[in-house]
Amino acid sequence: VIHELVQAENIVIVGRAGQMILREEKGVLHVRVVAPLVVRIERTASDMKLEPAAARKLVEQSDRARAQYLKRYYHASIDDPGLYDIVINTGRLAIKQAAGIVCAALEMLPE
């Protein structure tokens, strides 16, 4: 399904092991968005109206699940920088700045 979507239109795939499924696909930009744990906990607590302890638990569970999925099905480490074209730290950059970087990188991508 992911391959079909990429062929049909310009799309953004969040997660779903896209960095592995589409690793050989031309015209695809692989971006990893990161932020320090404390920042992700604060954002999750705010977005989901959770206490910090509950937000921490949710973030840590999500981190483990994502890493385990990639390792189990693709024998890859989510932390391998070679899986991504760019890595953006939204703990240091605003979301708008990060989006600008992604858009600029897309413009530079070879067809």
C-alpha positions as CSV (number, residue, x, y, z in Angstrom):
1,V,0.0,0.0,0.0
2,I,2.8,2.4,0.9
3,H,4.5,1.8,-2.4
4,E,1.3,2.4,-4.3
5,L,0.7,5.7,-2.4
6,V,4.1,7.0,-3.2
7,Q,3.7,6.3,-6.9
8,A,0.3,7.9,-7.0
9,E,0.8,11.2,-5.2
10,N,3.0,13.5,-3.0
11,I,2.5,12.2,0.5
12,V,3.9,12.3,4.0
13,I,4.2,9.0,5.8
14,V,4.7,9.2,9.5
15,G,6.2,6.1,11.0
16,R,5.1,2.8,9.5
17,A,8.8,1.9,8.9
18,G,8.8,4.1,5.8
19,Q,12.6,4.5,6.1
20,M,12.9,0.7,5.5
21,I,10.0,0.1,3.1
22,L,11.0,3.0,0.8
23,R,14.7,2.9,1.3
24,E,15.4,2.2,-2.4
25,E,12.6,4.5,-3.7
26,K,13.8,7.5,-5.7
27,G,12.3,10.9,-4.9
28,V,11.7,10.0,-1.2
29,L,13.1,12.0,1.6
30,H,13.7,10.1,4.9
31,V,13.5,12.5,7.9
32,R,13.9,11.6,11.5
33,V,12.4,14.1,13.9
34,V,13.9,14.0,17.4
35,A,13.7,16.0,20.6
36,P,15.1,15.5,24.1
37,L,13.0,13.2,26.3
38,V,12.0,16.0,28.7
39,V,10.7,18.1,25.8
40,R,8.7,15.2,24.4
41,I,7.3,14.5,27.8
42,E,6.2,18.1,28.2
43,R,4.6,18.2,24.8
44,T,2.8,14.9,25.4
45,A,1.5,16.1,28.8
46,S,0.3,19.3,27.3
47,D,-1.2,17.8,24.1
48,M,-3.0,15.0,25.9
49,K,-3.7,16.7,29.2
50,L,-1.7,14.2,31.2
51,E,0.3,14.4,34.4
52,P,4.1,14.4,33.7
53,A,4.5,10.8,35.1
54,A,1.8,9.5,32.8
55,A,3.2,11.4,29.8
56,R,6.7,10.0,30.6
57,K,5.3,6.4,30.7
58,L,3.5,6.9,27.3
59,V,6.6,8.4,25.6
60,E,8.9,5.7,26.9
61,Q,6.4,3.0,25.8
62,S,6.1,4.5,22.4
63,D,9.9,4.7,22.0
64,R,10.3,1.1,23.0
65,A,7.5,-0.1,20.7
66,R,8.9,1.8,17.7
67,A,12.4,0.5,18.2
68,Q,11.3,-3.1,18.8
69,Y,9.1,-3.0,15.6
70,L,12.0,-1.9,13.4
71,K,14.3,-4.4,15.0
72,R,11.9,-7.3,14.8
73,Y,10.7,-6.9,11.3
74,Y,13.6,-5.2,9.6
75,H,16.6,-6.1,11.8
76,A,17.5,-2.4,11.9
77,S,18.1,0.1,14.7
78,I,15.8,3.2,14.7
79,D,18.9,5.1,15.9
80,D,20.9,4.3,12.8
81,P,21.5,7.7,11.1
82,G,22.1,5.9,7.8
83,L,18.4,5.2,7.6
84,Y,17.6,8.9,7.2
85,D,18.6,11.7,4.8
86,I,18.2,14.3,7.6
87,V,17.7,14.3,11.3
88,I,16.0,17.4,12.8
89,N,16.0,18.2,16.5
90,T,12.7,20.0,17.4
91,G,14.1,20.6,20.9
92,R,16.3,23.2,19.3
93,L,14.3,24.2,16.3
94,A,10.7,25.4,16.2
95,I,8.3,23.2,14.2
96,K,8.0,25.9,11.5
97,Q,11.8,26.0,11.1
98,A,11.9,22.2,10.9
99,A,9.2,22.2,8.3
100,G,11.1,24.8,6.3
101,I,14.2,22.6,6.4
102,V,12.2,19.6,5.2
103,C,10.7,21.6,2.4
104,A,14.1,22.9,1.3
105,A,15.6,19.4,1.4
106,L,12.7,18.1,-0.8
107,E,13.4,20.8,-3.4
108,M,17.1,19.6,-3.5
109,L,16.2,15.9,-3.8
110,P,17.3,14.3,-7.1
111,E,14.4,12.9,-9.1
